[in-house]
Amino acid sequence: MVAEKRLNSLFCEIMESILIIDASKGTIIWTNPHAYTTFGFAKRGLEGKHFSCLFPPGAETEATSVLNEIVCADGIFLTQSFQRSDGHKFYMDLMAALIPWEGESSAILAVLREASERKQLEELRFETERLRSLSELSAGVAHHFNNMLQVIIGFAGLAQTELETGETSRIKHKLDQIIVSSYAAADAIKSLQDFARCGESTACLQKDILNLKILAQRAVDMSRLWLKKNQTEESGIVISIETDLHEDCYISVNHERMLEVMISLIKNGVESLVKSGTVTVGVTSGNGDAVFYVRDTGVGIKEVDLKRIFDPFWTTKGPRKSGFGLPSALGIVKRNGGEIVVETTEFEGSNFKVKFPLSKLSPESQRRKFDSGNGARVTSLIIDDEEKILESLRDGLEAEGHCVLTATTVREGLEILDTAEVNIIICDASVQDMSGWDLGRALKDQFKRSGKRKPHLILLTGWGAEQGQGERMARAGVDALLAKPISIENLIYQMKEILSP
């Protein structure tokens, strides 16, 4: 009672929410009046409840994690999402530390301050910065894409002329160039799609095992396009982006978010150069970690500023910069289980290192010997309303020894399944008469009633590989969702992965 009277005299008039929480049980011992008003509870309505009652439904694990962090770190400061008793969600700054309590026990003193407006402003500034970057990258990608189309059209025309004249000795070379340029153009579009989706909630984005070296090269290619568009001869400043990408390092992260981090750090390095200089992008490994680094020859960072570079809105680059690139990158890296280390010397440059634990698995290590299930020839059904796509996939799979059936509508494909035993179906996700997702659900119902073995289902999409689709794929019985364009070799590999025991 004495302790409670002291708390009442100290905190009751403060216009911030004050909580005292049992450090071992996580239950709320005491609150000031502003706290139960803020969270929509009656007087003393919070006391005795678990701290997790202030979080949105399903966030019990998150609440426990916050409590554990307070106890282990002896205090934290973070911005956290909470929920009122009426269901209204809002953000608050949470400052908490351990304090002595009755006897030898400890309690948590938590001070919560309204932060929804600031959080909304941060999100708006972040989205504005992302859209600006997307606009700049779009122009560079369009330039690159048109160059690739020029190569494709040019070599296709030359190959056609040589066929007509009978001079076929160099046609293979021209076809090789067409294939290489087509994949380069497709990769440019995929990079743009990936970056456009970088603002999605990380809660719905899946982690992938990826080669850090390959993703770093994509980030460099996109950054060079941005630099080419923004670097003018009149400025007299010449900036180059060099690479040191010789080592294969596999990590488990979300590839779109990691791409965003890489581009942000490369742009940060370029913007630190007030005169001609170099930004070097590299990948290495050591002590069980994969390391992506961006090293620049810029002005470096003052020691007094080093502690602030990851603070939102703080920047030394002038009013036109948002000051949100580095804080956003740090948040993404931490949520993916990594860390950022900064090495800098004023006037000599900086080196930003992003570290992730090396993955024990790589896509190559997971390759399995292909088997159709019973050693028999694989029978595939391809469904696509674009006849040229249907033709190319059919010819490619038949060249690999598959028995291939085709249909231009989903309903036609379902009729084929009534009379033929099919191992795997490859369907466009957006066929005109029925989507591939609806096909998946129809197959589950149809084969559940018949008791027969359901064929595996691969969906192909021209809209870019959608993220956060795991639950949707499970509901529809979809084994893989692959982005067009896809080579026959890659399609065969995916089929082997699905069909192998």
C-alpha positions as CSV (number, residue, x, y, z in Angstrom):
1,M,0.0,0.0,0.0
2,V,2.9,2.4,0.8
3,A,4.4,1.7,-2.7
4,E,1.0,2.3,-4.4
5,K,0.5,5.6,-2.6
6,R,3.9,6.8,-3.7
7,L,3.1,5.8,-7.3
8,N,-0.2,7.6,-7.1
9,S,1.4,10.8,-5.9
10,L,4.2,10.6,-8.6
11,F,2.4,9.4,-11.7
12,C,-1.4,10.0,-11.5
13,E,-1.3,13.5,-13.1
14,I,1.2,12.6,-15.8
15,M,-0.3,12.6,-19.3
16,E,1.5,9.5,-20.4
17,S,0.6,5.9,-19.8
18,I,2.5,4.4,-16.9
19,L,2.5,0.6,-16.2
20,I,4.2,-1.4,-13.5
21,I,4.5,-5.1,-14.7
22,D,5.5,-8.2,-12.8
23,A,8.9,-9.1,-14.5
24,S,8.5,-12.8,-13.9
25,K,4.8,-13.3,-14.7
26,G,4.1,-10.4,-17.2
27,T,1.0,-9.3,-15.4
28,I,0.2,-5.7,-14.9
29,I,0.5,-4.7,-11.2
30,W,-0.4,-1.0,-11.4
31,T,-1.4,1.7,-13.9
32,N,-2.0,5.4,-13.8
33,P,-5.4,6.8,-14.8
34,H,-4.1,7.9,-18.2
35,A,-3.2,4.3,-19.1
36,Y,-6.6,2.8,-18.6
37,T,-8.2,5.7,-20.4
38,T,-5.8,5.4,-23.3
39,F,-6.5,1.6,-23.7
40,G,-10.2,1.9,-23.1
41,F,-10.5,0.1,-19.8
42,A,-12.5,0.9,-16.7
43,K,-10.7,2.2,-13.6
44,R,-8.2,-0.4,-12.4
45,G,-9.4,-2.5,-15.3
46,L,-5.9,-3.4,-16.4
47,E,-4.5,-4.5,-13.1
48,G,-4.1,-8.3,-12.9
49,K,-4.2,-8.7,-16.7
50,H,-1.3,-9.9,-18.8
51,F,0.7,-7.3,-20.7
52,S,-0.3,-9.1,-23.9
53,C,-3.9,-7.8,-23.5
54,L,-2.7,-4.5,-24.9
55,F,-1.6,-6.1,-28.1
56,P,-3.7,-7.0,-31.2
57,P,-5.2,-10.5,-31.1
58,G,-2.6,-13.2,-32.1
59,A,0.3,-11.1,-30.9
60,E,0.9,-12.9,-27.6
61,T,4.3,-14.2,-28.8
62,E,5.3,-10.6,-29.7
63,A,4.3,-9.3,-26.3
64,T,6.3,-12.1,-24.6
65,S,9.3,-11.2,-26.8
66,V,9.1,-7.5,-25.8
67,L,9.0,-8.5,-22.1
68,N,12.0,-10.8,-22.5
69,E,13.9,-8.1,-24.3
70,I,13.3,-5.7,-21.4
71,V,14.5,-8.2,-18.8
72,C,17.5,-9.3,-20.8
73,A,18.6,-5.9,-21.9
74,D,17.6,-4.2,-18.7
75,G,15.5,-1.7,-20.7
76,I,14.4,-0.8,-24.2
77,F,13.0,2.0,-26.3
78,L,10.8,1.1,-29.3
79,T,7.7,2.0,-31.3
80,Q,5.1,-0.7,-30.9
81,S,1.6,-1.4,-32.2
82,F,-1.1,-1.7,-29.5
83,Q,-4.9,-2.1,-29.5
84,R,-7.6,-0.5,-27.4
85,S,-10.4,-2.6,-25.8
86,D,-12.7,-1.5,-28.6
87,G,-10.4,-2.9,-31.3
88,H,-8.8,0.4,-32.4
89,K,-5.2,0.0,-33.3
90,F,-2.5,2.7,-32.7
91,Y,1.2,3.1,-32.2
92,M,3.0,4.2,-29.0
93,D,6.6,4.8,-28.1
94,L,7.5,2.3,-25.3
95,M,10.2,3.1,-22.9
96,A,10.8,0.4,-20.2
97,A,13.4,-0.6,-17.6
98,L,13.7,-2.9,-14.6
99,I,13.1,-1.5,-11.2
100,P,13.3,-3.0,-7.7
101,W,10.0,-4.1,-6.3
102,E,8.7,-5.5,-3.1
103,G,11.3,-7.7,-1.3
104,E,13.9,-9.1,-3.7
105,S,11.7,-9.2,-6.8
106,S,11.9,-7.0,-9.8
107,A,9.3,-5.2,-11.8
108,I,9.1,-3.4,-15.2
109,L,8.4,0.3,-15.3
110,A,6.9,1.1,-18.7
111,V,6.2,4.5,-20.0
112,L,4.1,4.7,-23.2
113,R,3.6,7.8,-25.3
114,E,1.3,8.3,-28.2
115,A,3.2,7.9,-31.5
116,S,0.5,7.3,-34.2
117,E,0.9,10.6,-36.0
118,R,4.6,10.4,-36.1
119,K,4.4,6.8,-37.3
120,Q,2.0,7.8,-40.1
121,L,4.4,10.6,-41.1
122,E,7.3,8.2,-41.2
123,E,5.3,5.8,-43.3
124,L,4.3,8.6,-45.6
125,R,7.8,9.8,-46.0
126,F,9.1,6.3,-46.6
127,E,6.4,5.7,-49.3
128,T,7.2,9.0,-50.9
129,E,10.9,8.2,-51.0
130,R,10.2,4.7,-52.3
131,L,8.0,6.1,-55.1
132,R,10.6,8.6,-56.0
133,S,13.2,5.9,-56.2
134,L,10.8,3.7,-58.2
135,S,10.3,6.5,-60.7
136,E,14.1,7.0,-61.2
137,L,14.6,3.2,-61.6
138,S,11.7,2.9,-64.0
139,A,13.3,5.3,-66.4
140,G,16.6,3.4,-66.3
141,V,14.9,0.1,-66.7
142,A,12.9,1.4,-69.7
143,H,16.1,2.5,-71.3
144,H,17.8,-0.8,-70.7
145,F,14.7,-2.8,-71.8
146,N,14.5,-0.8,-75.1
147,N,18.2,-1.5,-75.8
148,M,17.5,-5.2,-75.3
149,L,14.5,-5.1,-77.6
150,Q,16.7,-3.4,-80.3
151,V,19.2,-6.2,-80.1
152,I,16.4,-8.8,-80.3
153,I,14.7,-7.2,-83.2
154,G,17.9,-6.5,-85.0
155,F,19.3,-10.1,-84.7
156,A,16.0,-11.6,-85.5
157,G,15.7,-9.7,-88.7
158,L,19.3,-10.6,-89.7
159,A,18.6,-14.3,-89.0
160,Q,15.5,-14.2,-91.1
161,T,17.4,-12.6,-94.0
162,E,20.1,-15.2,-93.8
163,L,17.6,-18.0,-93.8
164,E,16.0,-16.6,-96.9
165,T,19.4,-16.3,-98.7
166,G,20.7,-19.7,-97.4
167,E,23.6,-18.2,-95.5
168,T,23.0,-20.0,-92.2
169,S,26.5,-20.2,-90.8
170,R,26.1,-17.4,-88.2
171,I,22.4,-18.0,-87.4
172,K,23.2,-19.9,-84.2
173,H,25.2,-16.9,-83.0
174,K,22.3,-14.6,-83.6
175,L,19.9,-16.9,-81.9
176,D,22.2,-17.0,-78.9
177,Q,22.3,-13.2,-78.7
178,I,18.5,-13.1,-78.9
179,I,18.1,-15.5,-76.0
180,V,20.7,-13.7,-73.9
181,S,19.0,-10.3,-74.6
182,S,15.6,-11.7,-73.9
183,Y,16.6,-12.9,-70.4
184,A,18.3,-9.6,-69.7
185,A,15.1,-7.8,-70.6
186,A,13.0,-10.1,-68.5
187,D,15.4,-9.7,-65.6
188,A,15.1,-5.9,-65.9
189,I,11.3,-6.2,-65.6
190,K,11.6,-8.6,-62.7
191,S,13.9,-6.2,-60.9
192,L,11.4,-3.4,-61.3
193,Q,8.5,-5.7,-60.1
194,D,10.6,-6.7,-57.1
195,F,11.4,-3.1,-56.1
196,A,7.8,-2.0,-56.6
197,R,6.7,-4.6,-54.0
198,C,9.3,-3.7,-51.4
199,G,6.8,-1.6,-49.4
200,E,4.7,-4.7,-48.6
201,S,4.5,-5.8,-45.0
202,T,7.3,-8.1,-44.0
203,A,4.9,-10.3,-42.1
204,C,3.6,-11.7,-45.4
205,L,6.9,-12.0,-47.3
206,Q,8.6,-15.4,-47.4
207,K,12.2,-16.1,-46.9
208,D,14.2,-17.8,-49.7
209,I,17.6,-19.4,-49.8
210,L,19.4,-17.3,-52.3
211,N,22.9,-16.6,-53.6
212,L,24.0,-13.3,-52.2
213,K,26.4,-12.8,-55.1
214,I,23.7,-13.0,-57.7
215,L,21.4,-10.7,-55.9
216,A,24.2,-8.2,-55.4
217,Q,24.9,-8.2,-59.1
218,R,21.2,-7.4,-59.8
219,A,21.3,-4.5,-57.3
220,V,24.5,-3.2,-58.9
221,D,22.9,-3.4,-62.4
222,M,19.8,-1.4,-61.2
223,S,22.0,1.1,-59.4
224,R,24.1,1.7,-62.5
225,L,21.0,2.5,-64.5
226,W,19.9,5.0,-61.8
227,L,23.4,6.5,-61.8
228,K,23.6,6.7,-65.6
229,K,20.3,8.7,-65.6
230,N,21.3,11.1,-62.8
231,Q,25.0,11.7,-63.5
232,T,25.6,14.6,-65.9
233,E,28.8,15.6,-67.6
234,E,28.2,19.3,-66.6
235,S,28.8,18.4,-62.9
236,G,32.3,17.4,-63.6
237,I,32.0,14.5,-61.1
238,V,32.6,11.0,-62.4
239,I,31.4,8.2,-60.1
240,S,31.9,4.5,-60.9
241,I,30.3,1.4,-59.2
242,E,32.8,-1.4,-59.1
243,T,32.2,-5.0,-58.0
244,D,34.1,-7.7,-56.0
245,L,31.6,-10.5,-56.5
246,H,33.6,-13.8,-56.7
247,E,32.2,-15.8,-53.9
248,D,29.0,-17.8,-53.7
249,C,27.3,-17.2,-50.4
250,Y,23.9,-18.6,-49.6
251,I,21.6,-16.9,-47.0
252,S,18.0,-17.2,-46.0
253,V,16.2,-13.8,-46.4
254,N,13.4,-12.3,-48.3
255,H,15.0,-11.5,-51.7
256,E,12.9,-8.4,-52.5
257,R,13.6,-6.8,-49.1
258,M,17.3,-7.6,-49.4
259,L,17.3,-6.1,-52.9
260,E,15.9,-2.9,-51.4
261,V,18.6,-2.8,-48.7
262,M,21.4,-3.3,-51.3
263,I,20.1,-0.5,-53.6
264,S,19.6,1.8,-50.6
265,L,23.2,1.3,-49.4
266,I,24.7,1.7,-52.9
267,K,22.8,4.9,-53.4
268,N,23.9,6.1,-50.0
269,G,27.5,5.4,-51.0
270,V,27.1,7.3,-54.3
271,E,25.5,10.3,-52.5
272,S,28.4,10.5,-50.1
273,L,30.8,11.4,-52.9
274,V,31.1,15.1,-53.2
275,K,33.7,14.7,-55.9
276,S,34.8,11.9,-58.4
277,G,35.2,8.6,-56.7
278,T,34.3,4.9,-56.5
279,V,31.7,2.8,-54.8
280,T,32.8,-0.9,-54.5
281,V,30.1,-3.5,-53.9
282,G,31.3,-6.9,-52.7
283,V,30.4,-10.3,-51.1
284,T,32.5,-12.4,-48.9
285,S,32.2,-14.8,-46.0
286,G,33.9,-15.6,-42.7
287,N,33.2,-16.8,-39.2
288,G,29.9,-18.5,-40.3
289,D,28.6,-15.2,-41.8
290,A,27.9,-14.1,-45.3
291,V,28.8,-10.4,-45.8
292,F,27.5,-7.9,-48.3
293,Y,29.5,-4.7,-48.2
294,V,29.4,-1.2,-49.9
295,R,32.6,0.7,-49.6
296,D,32.9,4.3,-50.8
297,T,35.7,6.8,-51.2
298,G,33.5,9.6,-50.0
299,V,33.6,12.1,-47.1
300,G,33.2,9.5,-44.3
301,I,31.1,10.1,-41.2
302,K,32.0,12.2,-38.3
303,E,32.3,10.4,-35.0
304,V,29.7,12.6,-33.4
305,D,27.3,11.7,-36.3
306,L,27.9,8.0,-36.3
307,K,25.4,7.2,-33.6
308,R,22.6,9.1,-35.4
309,I,22.9,7.8,-39.0
310,F,20.2,5.2,-38.4
311,D,17.7,7.7,-36.8
312,P,14.7,8.4,-39.0
313,F,14.7,11.7,-40.8
314,W,18.3,12.6,-39.7
315,T,20.5,13.4,-42.7
316,T,23.5,15.5,-43.6
317,K,22.6,15.5,-47.3
318,G,20.3,18.4,-47.5
319,P,16.6,19.1,-47.4
320,R,15.8,17.1,-50.6
321,K,16.8,13.8,-48.8
322,S,14.4,12.0,-46.6
323,G,16.8,10.6,-44.0
324,F,14.9,7.4,-44.1
325,G,17.1,5.1,-46.3
326,L,19.5,3.8,-43.6
327,P,16.8,3.4,-40.8
328,S,14.6,1.4,-43.3
329,A,17.6,-0.7,-44.3
330,L,18.5,-1.4,-40.7
331,G,15.0,-2.4,-39.8
332,I,14.8,-4.9,-42.8
333,V,18.1,-6.4,-42.0
334,K,17.2,-6.9,-38.3
335,R,13.9,-8.5,-39.2
336,N,15.7,-10.9,-41.4
337,G,18.1,-11.9,-38.7
338,G,21.1,-9.9,-39.7
339,E,23.1,-6.9,-38.6
340,I,24.8,-3.8,-40.2
341,V,28.3,-2.8,-39.2
342,V,29.7,0.5,-40.2
343,E,33.5,1.3,-40.6
344,T,34.3,4.9,-41.4
345,T,37.1,7.4,-41.4
346,E,36.3,11.1,-41.8
347,F,37.4,12.4,-45.3
348,E,38.5,8.9,-46.3
349,G,35.2,7.0,-46.9
350,S,32.9,4.5,-45.3
351,N,32.3,0.7,-45.4
352,F,28.8,-0.6,-44.7
353,K,28.8,-4.3,-44.0
354,V,25.5,-6.3,-43.9
355,K,26.0,-9.7,-42.1
356,F,23.7,-12.8,-42.2
357,P,24.4,-16.3,-41.0
358,L,25.4,-18.5,-43.8
359,S,22.8,-21.0,-44.9
360,K,23.8,-24.7,-44.6
361,L,21.7,-25.4,-47.7
362,S,21.9,-24.1,-51.2
363,P,19.6,-24.8,-54.2
364,E,22.3,-27.0,-55.7
365,S,22.7,-29.1,-52.6
366,Q,19.0,-29.9,-52.6
367,R,19.0,-31.3,-56.2
368,R,17.6,-34.9,-56.2
369,K,17.7,-37.6,-58.8
370,F,14.6,-37.2,-61.0
371,D,12.0,-39.9,-60.9
372,S,8.4,-39.7,-62.2
373,G,7.2,-41.6,-59.2
374,N,7.1,-45.1,-60.5
375,G,9.8,-45.0,-63.2
376,A,7.3,-44.4,-66.0
377,R,7.3,-41.7,-68.6
378,V,6.1,-38.4,-67.2
379,T,2.7,-37.2,-68.6
380,S,2.2,-33.5,-68.5
381,L,-0.9,-31.4,-69.2
382,I,-0.2,-27.8,-70.3
383,I,-3.1,-25.2,-70.1
384,D,-2.6,-21.8,-71.6
385,D,-4.8,-19.6,-73.8
386,E,-1.7,-18.2,-75.7
387,E,-1.1,-20.8,-78.4
388,K,2.5,-19.7,-79.0
389,I,3.4,-20.2,-75.4
390,L,1.5,-23.6,-75.5
391,E,3.6,-24.6,-78.5
392,S,6.9,-23.6,-77.1
393,L,6.3,-25.4,-73.8
394,R,5.0,-28.5,-75.5
395,D,7.9,-28.8,-77.9
396,G,10.4,-28.2,-75.1
397,L,8.9,-30.9,-72.8
398,E,8.6,-33.4,-75.6
399,A,12.2,-32.9,-76.4
400,E,12.9,-34.0,-72.8
401,G,11.0,-37.2,-73.3
402,H,7.7,-36.1,-71.7
403,C,4.3,-37.2,-73.0
404,V,2.5,-33.8,-73.4
405,L,-1.2,-33.0,-73.6
406,T,-2.4,-29.5,-74.2
407,A,-5.5,-27.4,-73.7
408,T,-6.4,-23.8,-74.4
409,T,-9.1,-23.6,-71.7
410,V,-9.3,-24.9,-68.1
411,R,-12.6,-26.7,-68.9
412,E,-10.9,-28.5,-71.9
413,G,-8.1,-29.5,-69.5
414,L,-10.6,-30.9,-67.0
415,E,-12.2,-33.0,-69.8
416,I,-8.8,-34.4,-70.7
417,L,-8.3,-35.4,-67.0
418,D,-11.5,-37.5,-67.2
419,T,-9.8,-39.9,-69.7
420,A,-6.0,-39.5,-69.2
421,E,-3.7,-40.1,-66.2
422,V,-1.6,-37.0,-65.8
423,N,1.4,-36.6,-63.5
424,I,1.7,-32.9,-63.5
425,I,-0.4,-29.9,-64.8
426,I,1.3,-26.7,-65.9
427,C,-1.3,-23.9,-66.1
428,D,-1.3,-20.2,-66.7
429,A,-2.6,-18.4,-63.5
430,S,-4.9,-16.3,-65.6
431,V,-6.6,-18.4,-68.3
432,Q,-9.6,-16.6,-69.6
433,D,-12.4,-19.1,-68.7
434,M,-11.1,-19.9,-65.2
435,S,-8.1,-18.9,-63.1
436,G,-5.3,-21.4,-62.2
437,W,-6.3,-20.9,-58.6
438,D,-9.9,-21.9,-59.3
439,L,-8.5,-24.9,-61.2
440,G,-6.5,-26.0,-58.1
441,R,-9.6,-25.9,-55.9
442,A,-11.7,-27.8,-58.5
443,L,-9.0,-30.5,-58.7
444,K,-9.0,-30.9,-55.0
445,D,-12.8,-31.4,-54.9
446,Q,-12.8,-33.6,-58.0
447,F,-10.1,-36.0,-56.9
448,K,-11.2,-36.1,-53.3
449,R,-14.6,-37.5,-54.5
450,S,-13.0,-40.0,-56.9
451,G,-10.4,-41.2,-54.5
452,K,-7.7,-41.1,-57.3
453,R,-4.3,-39.5,-57.0
454,K,-4.4,-35.8,-57.8
455,P,-1.9,-34.5,-60.3
456,H,0.6,-31.9,-59.1
457,L,-0.1,-28.4,-60.2
458,I,2.3,-25.6,-61.3
459,L,1.0,-22.1,-62.0
460,L,2.8,-19.7,-64.3
461,T,2.3,-16.0,-63.9
462,G,3.3,-13.0,-66.1
463,W,2.7,-10.6,-63.3
464,G,5.8,-11.4,-61.3
465,A,6.3,-13.9,-58.6
466,E,3.7,-12.9,-56.0
467,Q,4.8,-13.0,-52.3
468,G,2.9,-14.2,-49.2
469,Q,1.1,-16.8,-51.3
470,G,2.0,-19.8,-49.2
471,E,-1.4,-20.1,-47.5
472,R,-3.3,-19.4,-50.7
473,M,-1.2,-22.1,-52.5
474,A,-2.0,-24.6,-49.8
475,R,-5.7,-23.9,-50.0
476,A,-5.7,-24.3,-53.8
477,G,-3.4,-27.3,-53.9
478,V,-0.7,-25.5,-55.9
479,D,2.8,-27.0,-55.7
480,A,4.7,-24.1,-57.3
481,L,4.0,-20.5,-58.5
482,L,6.6,-19.5,-61.2
483,A,7.1,-16.2,-63.0
484,K,7.2,-16.0,-66.7
485,P,9.4,-16.0,-68.7
486,I,10.8,-19.4,-67.6
487,S,13.3,-21.5,-69.6
488,I,12.5,-25.1,-70.3
489,E,15.6,-26.1,-68.2
490,N,14.3,-24.3,-65.2
491,L,10.8,-25.6,-65.7
492,I,12.1,-29.2,-65.9
493,Y,14.1,-28.6,-62.7
494,Q,11.0,-27.4,-60.9
495,M,9.1,-30.5,-62.1
496,K,11.9,-32.8,-60.9
497,E,11.7,-31.1,-57.5
498,I,8.0,-31.7,-57.3
499,L,7.8,-35.2,-58.7
500,S,10.9,-36.7,-57.0
501,P,10.1,-38.7,-53.8
